[in-house]
Amino acid sequence: MPGKVLIYDTTLRDGAQGPGISFSIDDKLEIVRRLDRFGVDYIEAGIPDATPKDTEFFREIAARQLSHARIAAMGFTRRPHLSAGEDAGVEALLRCGAPVLSIVGKASLYHVDTVLHVTPQENLAMISDTIAYLKSFGCQVFFDAEHYFDGFKNNPEYALACLEAAHQAGADYLVLCDTNGGSLVGEIVRGTQAALQRFGPHIAIHAHNDSGLAIAASLEGVAAGAGMVQGTINGYGERCGNADLCAVIPALHFKMGCPLSCQDSMPYLTRLSHVVGEIANQSVRADAPYVGDNAFAHKAGTHIDGVMKQSATFEHLSPGLIGNHRQLRVGESAGKSAVLPLVRRFLPGATRDDPDVLRVVETIKSREMAGWHYEGAEASLLLLVARTLGAVRDHFDAADLRVVSGGNWDDGQSDMAMIKVCASGRQELTAAQGDGPVNAVDRAMRKALAVFYPKLDDLHLSDYKVRVLDHGSDARVRVQMTSTAYGHSFGTVGVSANILQASYMALVDAIEYFLGGFADGTEGS
């Protein structure tokens, strides 16, 4: 079994270089708190003095007491023909207060010639001088061998000479970087083995995903003997991103048996992925391994039947181990096995051959034929099952709904909706303006229902999509909405030739799902 593997997270530095990502100081502090609590060993916080925000962040994080992780600051080897003590960037590293300093230096002769424009000897001196100087202050220093694998392919002697310079200067870890992300897995293994044979076990792997191999490269680097993996949450990073720690970490633990500091936190991995995604304003890919919404979703009837009999038939891992959950997607090919778990939520003793199960299957298939699509609309699906079984009551009814368009476009309130709702034996008539007819209906319904159900303030519409199903002016449309409540997202759907009516159907389902307690698991309470 491999020895303990250290996890080095660079979401706040490498991940922040990804398109569309910009972290505030508060964002960074929250991510540090989450990573530390999860059990990550090192958190690379950024480059000191790169921006005023970075300077302030290092000041803030220096005052925080972490339970496990160590903060790392990233910097570069000294500039050519200066001493390390004369280089402002090197001095900024010492001032920032981080206990770990990661120094980036060239490990490719091609880059030394074409980017640095210095002699090979001067580059080696830049590496050695910088690391020796920082070590003299008692810091833990890592050497990030930039473009190591490309350099090793083109001139292995010089790439290893760069590692030698860092090693002799006292670097605590030699980080082998596939900076362009273009190396094949076999090349990663050969380059890693060469470093291990010469410098011992303190080798780390840092892979980028430009060839779609960052996760595989990281795992094979560890299999070859590397004792540290560097990556980012959700694979955020420059271009195609970095190695995704949300896939690397469970693979190391569950597949390779590597001891990890964070191994007891595995049930919180999916939550960590999604929280960081929310902070980064980046949706976690539905097909992301382990933590994505589709990672343990099954649609084919034979798959669902197999999973219900024995989960290992179509699941490589129990989803609960990493905090995810199984989803059985029901579509036009739905069979009894797919529907049975939904029916059992209301009729616990139901079997595959019960007439109620067949009735639900036929209802779903007929709705699918009419254009309804329940994949991604699990709330509407559950309500359809409940209504078919007579197991749920509607919390309200709209006795009258009218929408008037053509208001003042300049103030963003272009439409008005008037609605009369009946609930608890009473009626409430109200109106509201909105930015478009759907928004106006949403506001009017909430305003009217708030009289009966004040907790509706906890329900939020987060996404709205329309798809045209037919051709012509009388074409039907399918509206799919995503709503959020208590940190849980769920989808609803409506179909009609009238886009407003389809939207109303999806909106009603979202509200009924919420009021029924399904959004927080309290249904029936």
VOGU-3710 file (C-alpha; in Angstrom, 3 decimals, decimal comma):
1> mpgkvliydt> 0,000/0,000/0,000  1,378/3,478/-0,826  2,453/5,696/2,043  0,597/8,770/3,193  -0,097/11,272/0,430  -0,236/14,985/1,195  -2,874/17,188/-0,466  -1,826/20,657/-1,603  -4,718/22,864/-2,694  -4,091/25,791/-5,031
11> tlrdgaqgpg> -7,691/26,860/-5,682  -6,974/30,373/-4,394  -4,018/30,869/-6,716  -4,057/28,540/-9,728  -7,831/28,098/-9,536  -8,389/31,854/-9,412  -6,691/32,078/-12,819  -9,615/30,221/-14,355  -11,982/32,149/-16,644  -14,712/34,051/-14,821
21> isfsiddkle> -13,330/33,467/-11,308  -12,513/36,345/-8,971  -12,404/35,820/-5,212  -12,901/38,573/-2,676  -10,940/38,522/0,575  -14,011/37,166/2,382  -14,397/34,500/-0,318  -10,801/33,395/0,197  -11,132/33,303/3,957  -14,249/31,157/3,711
31> ivrrldrfgv> -12,570/28,744/1,290  -9,552/28,484/3,599  -11,875/27,692/6,495  -13,646/24,988/4,511  -10,419/23,411/3,211  -8,841/23,430/6,644  -11,890/21,815/8,209  -11,926/19,191/5,450  -8,329/18,247/6,248  -6,265/19,531/3,324
41> dyieagipda> -2,566/19,639/4,260  -1,489/22,778/2,392  -3,448/25,753/1,061  -1,678/27,955/-1,450  -3,066/31,422/-0,764  -1,612/33,398/-3,671  1,309/35,689/-4,450  2,114/38,246/-1,728  2,057/41,879/-2,852  0,823/40,916/-6,335
51> tpkdteffre> -2,198/43,145/-5,700  -3,402/45,176/-2,704  -6,080/42,496/-2,206  -3,420/39,776/-1,973  -1,423/41,826/0,524  -4,488/42,368/2,695  -5,491/38,709/2,460  -2,104/37,502/3,691  -2,389/39,950/6,557  -5,836/38,575/7,414
61> iaarqlshar> -4,903/34,912/7,119  -1,771/35,356/9,226  -4,028/36,304/12,131  -6,170/33,172/11,777  -5,517/29,961/13,664  -5,988/26,921/11,422  -6,683/23,483/12,834  -4,619/21,462/10,374  -3,657/23,081/7,067  -0,522/25,150/6,515
71> iaamgftrrp> -0,709/28,281/4,373  1,667/28,501/1,426  2,669/31,606/-0,523  3,806/31,354/-4,112  6,686/33,309/-5,604  9,430/33,097/-8,186  13,155/32,574/-8,259  15,205/35,729/-7,952  15,624/37,882/-11,026  18,739/37,334/-13,146
81> hlsagedagv> 22,004/38,771/-11,900  20,658/39,866/-8,501  21,133/38,316/-5,100  18,047/36,800/-3,552  18,073/39,432/-0,823  17,900/42,203/-3,427  14,791/40,811/-5,120  11,561/42,538/-4,035  9,446/39,486/-4,760  11,598/37,239/-2,602
91> eallrcgapv> 11,487/39,739/0,235  7,682/39,935/-0,074  7,543/36,197/0,523  9,392/36,587/3,793  7,191/39,488/4,905  3,870/37,750/4,238  4,193/35,460/7,229  3,292/32,217/5,433  5,084/29,208/6,930  5,432/27,530/3,524
101> lsivgkasly> 6,916/29,158/0,419  6,491/27,657/-3,053  9,123/28,890/-5,503  8,505/28,609/-9,231  11,576/28,117/-11,400  12,170/26,964/-14,938  13,014/23,287/-15,460  13,007/23,361/-19,249  16,064/24,473/-21,220  13,741/25,679/-23,990
111> hvdtvlhvtp> 12,078/28,128/-21,593  15,405/29,223/-20,162  16,507/30,164/-23,668  13,298/31,660/-25,053  11,607/33,187/-21,969  14,269/34,002/-19,384  17,027/34,741/-21,910  19,713/33,655/-19,469  22,394/30,987/-19,579  21,571/27,514/-18,268
121> qenlamisdt> 24,039/28,129/-15,433  22,385/31,373/-14,383  18,980/29,654/-14,190  20,459/26,985/-11,925  21,981/29,720/-9,761  18,628/31,530/-9,580  16,996/28,338/-8,289  19,740/27,524/-5,801  20,245/31,044/-4,453  16,538/31,694/-3,873
131> iaylksfgcq> 15,819/28,448/-2,067  18,988/28,597/0,079  18,210/32,190/1,072  14,636/31,397/2,115  15,707/28,255/3,953  18,130/30,341/5,999  15,077/31,973/7,614  13,675/28,622/8,719  10,870/28,427/6,132  9,529/25,252/4,600
141> vffdaehyfd> 10,297/25,687/0,902  8,884/23,811/-2,088  10,381/24,074/-5,560  7,799/24,164/-8,361  9,727/22,839/-11,346  7,789/24,637/-14,079  7,541/22,749/-17,382  9,455/19,864/-15,840  7,871/17,123/-17,947  8,319/19,018/-21,210
151> gfknnpeyal> 11,900/19,764/-20,181  12,492/16,118/-19,264  11,268/14,955/-22,673  13,545/17,384/-24,537  16,611/17,440/-22,287  16,322/15,140/-19,281  19,799/15,959/-17,999  19,042/19,645/-17,646  15,563/19,085/-16,144  17,131/16,878/-13,482
161> acleaahqag> 19,917/19,425/-12,975  17,256/21,996/-12,039  15,852/19,594/-9,455  19,386/18,945/-8,223  19,980/22,668/-7,692  16,807/22,932/-5,613  17,516/19,725/-3,721  21,063/20,750/-2,779  19,775/24,158/-1,641  17,442/22,443/0,821
171> adylvlcdtn> 14,034/22,330/-0,893  11,611/20,290/1,207  9,608/19,102/-1,807  10,365/18,996/-5,515  7,121/19,650/-7,391  7,042/18,180/-10,883  4,806/20,374/-13,029  3,093/19,439/-16,274  2,514/23,141/-16,840  1,185/22,891/-20,401
181> ggslvgeivr> -0,915/19,826/-19,574  0,278/18,073/-22,699  2,106/15,068/-21,280  0,754/11,566/-21,665  0,461/9,387/-18,592  3,444/7,239/-19,537  5,592/10,359/-19,814  4,438/11,442/-16,358  5,455/8,073/-14,924  8,911/8,122/-16,529
191> gtqaalqrfg> 9,641/11,675/-15,437  8,444/10,988/-11,891  10,432/7,770/-11,563  13,604/9,511/-12,732  13,187/12,193/-10,063  12,421/9,662/-7,328  15,437/7,507/-8,131  17,749/10,487/-7,812  16,213/12,608/-5,052  14,165/10,329/-2,825
201> phiaihahnd> 10,523/10,375/-1,790  9,796/14,104/-1,329  8,329/14,478/-4,799  5,011/16,138/-5,673  2,939/16,062/-8,854  1,213/19,168/-10,282  -0,812/18,456/-13,436  -2,865/20,613/-15,783  -5,764/19,264/-17,808  -5,118/20,472/-21,344
211> sglaiaasle> -5,093/16,879/-22,624  -7,868/15,750/-20,289  -5,364/13,688/-18,313  -4,685/15,743/-15,179  -6,501/13,347/-12,835  -4,889/10,272/-14,404  -1,460/11,941/-14,393  -1,813/12,785/-10,697  -2,844/9,259/-9,736  -0,094/7,663/-11,801
221> gvaagagmvq> 2,413/10,087/-10,337  1,430/8,836/-6,882  1,531/5,219/-8,053  5,079/5,894/-9,262  6,017/7,151/-5,790  5,111/10,844/-5,478  4,078/11,739/-1,921  2,089/14,893/-2,633  -0,606/15,885/-5,123  -1,357/19,475/-6,061
231> gtingygerc> -4,659/20,517/-7,588  -7,792/22,611/-7,196  -11,364/22,064/-6,076  -13,533/21,255/-9,118  -10,447/21,466/-11,341  -10,558/25,248/-11,648  -7,536/26,832/-13,316  -5,951/28,398/-16,368  -7,140/27,221/-19,789  -8,563/23,704/-19,249
241> gnadlcavip> -7,913/23,770/-15,527  -5,863/21,812/-13,019  -6,173/18,331/-11,580  -9,569/18,146/-9,894  -9,019/17,303/-6,234  -12,669/16,289/-5,923  -11,840/13,308/-8,153  -8,206/12,801/-7,137  -8,848/12,627/-3,381  -11,510/9,864/-3,406
251> alhfkmgcpl> -9,523/7,894/-5,994  -6,430/8,033/-3,788  -8,391/6,898/-0,751  -10,959/4,437/-2,066  -9,196/3,096/-5,159  -5,533/3,176/-4,186  -5,715/2,812/-0,410  -3,512/5,836/0,249  -3,662/7,222/3,801  -4,799/10,864/3,711
261> scqdsmpylt> -5,203/13,493/6,412  -8,681/14,207/5,028  -9,870/10,597/4,766  -12,368/10,963/7,629  -13,942/13,941/5,848  -14,921/12,034/2,699  -18,687/12,276/3,435  -18,323/16,068/3,141  -16,533/16,069/-0,236  -19,620/16,751/-2,363
271> rlshvvgeia> -20,635/19,593/-0,083  -17,129/21,091/-0,267  -17,237/20,941/-4,068  -20,592/22,696/-4,288  -19,833/25,333/-1,650  -16,608/26,320/-3,408  -18,533/26,333/-6,684  -21,077/28,729/-5,213  -18,342/31,023/-3,910  -16,588/30,950/-7,290
281> nqsvradapy> -19,933/31,590/-9,036  -19,289/28,484/-11,118  -21,819/25,668/-11,363  -20,360/22,263/-10,592  -20,567/20,216/-13,789  -23,450/17,776/-13,604  -21,195/15,067/-15,048  -18,296/15,767/-12,676  -16,973/12,460/-11,286  -17,967/11,650/-7,716
291> vgdnafahka> -19,558/15,023/-6,828  -21,699/15,930/-9,863  -25,485/15,643/-9,872  -25,262/12,947/-12,561  -22,404/10,997/-10,992  -24,808/8,430/-9,530  -27,878/9,080/-11,711  -29,450/6,183/-13,585  -31,950/6,382/-16,429  -31,837/3,142/-18,429
301> gthidgvmkq> -34,370/0,633/-17,158  -31,833/-2,208/-16,992  -29,420/-0,016/-15,019  -32,087/1,007/-12,534  -33,226/-2,588/-12,133  -29,626/-3,681/-11,500  -28,889/-0,905/-9,013  -32,050/-1,620/-7,071  -31,011/-5,269/-6,746  -27,330/-4,642/-6,075
311> satfehlspg> -25,794/-1,164/-6,246  -22,390/-2,439/-7,368  -23,872/-3,531/-10,696  -23,788/0,031/-12,036  -22,046/2,087/-9,332  -18,293/2,002/-8,790  -18,689/3,462/-5,299  -21,467/3,997/-2,796  -22,472/7,663/-3,284  -22,957/8,236/0,434
321> lignhrqlrv> -19,238/7,683/1,022  -18,484/11,032/-0,569  -21,723/12,781/0,421  -23,522/12,382/-2,892  -26,736/10,475/-3,485  -28,279/8,156/-6,046  -30,815/9,532/-8,500  -33,172/7,408/-10,574  -34,118/9,402/-13,653  -37,548/8,587/-15,008
331> gesagksavl> -38,281/9,126/-18,698  -40,382/7,733/-21,496  -38,549/4,409/-21,218  -39,313/4,207/-17,500  -40,107/0,813/-16,078  -41,472/-0,430/-12,797  -38,032/-0,565/-11,182  -37,495/3,143/-11,822  -40,871/4,157/-10,450  -41,039/1,823/-7,470
341> plvrrflpga> -38,790/3,895/-5,132  -40,954/6,964/-5,801  -44,158/5,069/-5,140  -42,703/3,665/-1,916  -42,275/7,171/-0,563  -46,067/7,231/-0,263  -46,904/3,514/-0,189  -44,007/1,880/1,695  -45,221/-1,658/1,130  -45,644/-1,370/-2,641
351> trddpdvlrv> -44,158/-4,036/-4,940  -43,311/-3,973/-8,635  -46,548/-5,740/-9,556  -48,913/-3,480/-7,618  -51,558/-1,804/-9,798  -50,559/1,559/-8,332  -47,032/1,155/-9,728  -48,345/0,325/-13,193  -50,735/3,292/-13,021  -47,871/5,655/-12,234
361> vetiksrema> -45,725/4,210/-15,055  -48,516/4,687/-17,578  -49,172/8,239/-16,359  -45,525/9,206/-16,749  -45,291/7,680/-20,220  -48,427/9,465/-21,407  -47,110/12,777/-20,080  -43,760/12,226/-21,785  -45,595/11,589/-25,071  -47,308/14,958/-24,601
371> gwhyegaeas> -43,959/16,758/-24,263  -43,389/16,642/-20,525  -39,825/15,825/-19,628  -39,005/14,903/-16,041  -35,258/14,562/-16,257  -34,013/17,509/-14,227  -37,550/18,116/-12,921  -37,533/15,772/-9,968  -39,916/17,928/-7,945  -42,618/17,828/-10,614
381> llllvartlg> -42,082/14,089/-11,006  -42,512/13,419/-7,307  -45,660/15,550/-7,213  -47,030/13,723/-10,271  -46,541/10,401/-8,501  -48,146/11,703/-5,323  -51,113/13,180/-7,186  -51,616/9,982/-9,187  -51,734/8,031/-5,942  -53,946/10,607/-4,235
391> avrdhfdaad> -51,267/10,973/-1,571  -50,880/14,737/-1,513  -53,194/17,724/-1,220  -52,681/21,005/-3,006  -52,015/23,853/-0,617  -53,742/26,488/-2,747  -55,689/27,118/-5,914  -55,577/30,123/-8,229  -59,180/31,104/-8,827  -58,267/33,924/-11,186
401> lrvvsggnwd> -55,024/35,028/-12,858  -54,593/37,940/-15,258  -51,448/39,470/-16,725  -51,210/42,940/-18,238  -48,176/43,744/-20,394  -46,832/47,033/-21,656  -45,765/48,954/-18,564  -42,763/51,222/-18,156  -39,769/49,424/-19,674  -37,338/51,970/-18,249
411> dgqsdmamik> -37,902/51,087/-14,590  -37,659/47,324/-15,197  -41,287/46,757/-14,189  -42,824/46,098/-17,595  -45,728/43,793/-16,655  -48,380/43,402/-13,967  -50,060/40,245/-12,689  -53,313/40,112/-10,714  -54,180/36,899/-8,921  -56,829/35,523/-6,575
421> vcasgrqelt> -55,716/32,509/-4,560  -57,805/30,257/-2,354  -56,191/28,593/0,658  -57,402/27,358/4,023  -60,944/28,264/3,111  -60,084/31,908/2,455  -59,360/34,036/-0,583  -56,666/36,602/-1,166  -56,646/39,009/-4,115  -53,465/40,915/-4,940
431> aaqgdgpvna> -51,320/42,309/-7,755  -47,622/42,834/-8,406  -45,361/44,258/-11,082  -42,425/42,397/-12,507  -39,672/42,380/-15,089  -41,640/40,367/-17,623  -44,846/38,375/-17,200  -43,318/35,352/-15,458  -41,591/37,511/-12,864  -44,844/39,418/-12,341
441> vdramrkala> -46,803/36,191/-11,786  -44,133/34,893/-9,409  -44,253/38,090/-7,339  -48,029/38,217/-7,289  -48,365/34,586/-6,204  -45,803/35,003/-3,450  -47,473/38,189/-2,267  -50,875/36,493/-2,078  -49,627/33,247/-0,542  -47,463/35,019/2,042
451> vfypklddlh> -50,692/35,713/3,949  -51,105/31,956/4,431  -47,511/30,693/4,171  -44,940/33,253/5,403  -42,055/30,787/5,070  -42,235/31,156/1,258  -39,500/33,763/1,709  -37,089/30,803/1,948  -37,922/29,664/-1,608  -36,000/31,241/-4,487
461> lsdykvrvld> -36,229/30,845/-8,269  -32,647/30,365/-9,507  -32,978/29,320/-13,174  -35,560/29,435/-15,963  -35,374/27,734/-19,374  -37,786/27,487/-22,308  -37,719/24,959/-25,140  -40,033/25,032/-28,164  -41,403/21,532/-28,823  -43,227/22,026/-32,151
471> hgsdarvrvq> -43,162/24,323/-35,156  -45,517/27,145/-35,996  -47,205/29,937/-34,095  -49,230/27,468/-32,003  -46,175/25,448/-30,952  -46,054/24,023/-27,468  -43,269/25,038/-25,165  -41,680/23,307/-22,225  -40,600/25,489/-19,317  -38,123/24,128/-16,813
481> mtstayghsf> -37,383/25,978/-13,585  -34,781/25,427/-10,910  -35,643/26,607/-7,419  -33,558/26,656/-4,254  -34,570/26,256/-0,623  -32,478/25,461/2,452  -29,387/24,959/0,272  -31,189/22,321/-1,829  -31,975/22,826/-5,528  -34,827/21,110/-7,340
491> gtvgvsanil> -36,406/21,279/-10,775  -39,983/21,639/-11,999  -41,560/21,575/-15,458  -44,644/22,834/-17,286  -45,858/22,246/-20,867  -48,400/24,266/-22,832  -48,958/26,150/-26,084  -49,027/29,237/-23,871  -45,622/30,064/-22,416  -47,181/31,866/-19,463
501> qasymalvda> -49,366/28,880/-18,626  -46,370/26,512/-18,867  -44,423/28,839/-16,588  -47,335/28,952/-14,155  -47,428/25,127/-14,003  -43,716/24,912/-13,207  -44,023/27,698/-10,657  -46,985/26,063/-8,916  -45,083/22,780/-8,667  -42,100/24,552/-7,106
511> ieyflggfad> -44,328/26,159/-4,476  -46,281/22,958/-3,778  -43,051/20,958/-3,477  -41,758/23,510/-0,990  -44,957/23,783/1,016  -45,260/19,999/1,081  -41,980/19,805/2,988  -40,189/17,892/0,227  -37,454/20,533/-0,114  -36,218/19,992/3,437
521> gtegs> -37,259/16,395/3,950  -40,112/17,151/6,376  -42,984/15,961/4,203  -45,809/14,589/6,226  -44,674/16,354/9,375
//
